[in-house]
Amino acid sequence: MDDADLKKLLRFTITEKRVIEKLQIPPDAFLPLLFSIRFGGDWSLRKNSGRFMAIKEKVTRFDEDEMIGRTLEIVYLFLNPRIISEEGTVYRFEKCGSRNERELVSRPYRVVVDGDYILRAVLDPLDLKIRLKRLEKPLRFTGSGAYGVAHEMEHLEGEESEGTPFWEFEYEIEE
């Protein structure tokens, strides 16, 4: 990393500190959001009596006339999240950092989740903005967002997913 990039990174990090202070949230609570922004994916953290979770969704907008689009990343940060309801069952493959390979697990298709504090961050790749807004209502996630909530809540509750290892599948060649 050259000096100019290092200065930009430090400036960005100082700005993050100011944002945390302005939002009036514990610095540790911001970590899952920060990790989602910097590294992608969903993240969670238990620290002392706090539980913090970031869930990332992607929304692609494409202009057919101009033939250009963008994918917005929307990251929701929950302080002390609570699942209010779950619906449906979806079987899917997941790999968690503590596992060496993916496993077949079941997750809810829909969840409604609330928290003591909910923050939405929208990352726009065209204007290079991260727009932050506090939300007051529980949120409904469907599909991959719901799977992410269920997975991260397991981490926050100190549990690990139990699934079927891939080696229990059989290959079948179709003719």
C-alpha positions, 0 to 999 in steps of 0.5 A, a space after each residue: 500500500 502506498 502512502 497516498 492509499 494509507 492516508 486515505 485509509 486512515 482518514 476513512 477510519 477516523 471518519 468511522 470513529 466520528 460516525 460511531 460517536 454521532 450514532 451514539 452506539 458502543 464502538 464494538 457494536 459497529 464492528 459487524 457493520 464494519 466487517 460487512 462493509 470491508 469484507 462482505 457477508 454477514 457478521 455477528 459479535 457477542 461482547 460482554 452483555 451486548 449482541 451485535 449482528 450485521 445482515 447484508 442484502 444486495 439489490 441490482 438496479 439496471 437501466 435497460 435503455 442505458 444498458 448500465 446498472 449498479 448493485 447496492 449493498 444494504 447492510 442492517 446492523 442490529 444491537 441485541 437482535 431478537 427473532 420475532 417470527 420464522 416461517 418456512 424451511 429451506 435446505 441449503 449448503 453453508 460453510 462456517 469459518 469453524 468448519 472445513 467444508 460445506 454442510 446441508 442445513 435447514 433455515 427459515 425462508 422468512 424471519 422478522 427480526 427486531 433489536 434495541 437499535 437498528 441501523 441501515 447502511 446503503 453502499 452505492 458503487 456509483 456515487 461512493 456513498 455509505 448512507 446511514 439511517 436508523 430504523 424504528 420497526 422490526 424488519 422482515 427478511 426473505 430468502 438469503 437475508 433470512 438464512 443469514 439472520 438464522 445463521 448469525 443468531 446461532 453464533 450469538 447464542 453460542 451454537 453451531 449449525 448441525 448439518 449433513 456433510 457433503 460426503 453423504 451425497 451420492 454422484 449420479 450421472 444423467 444420460 
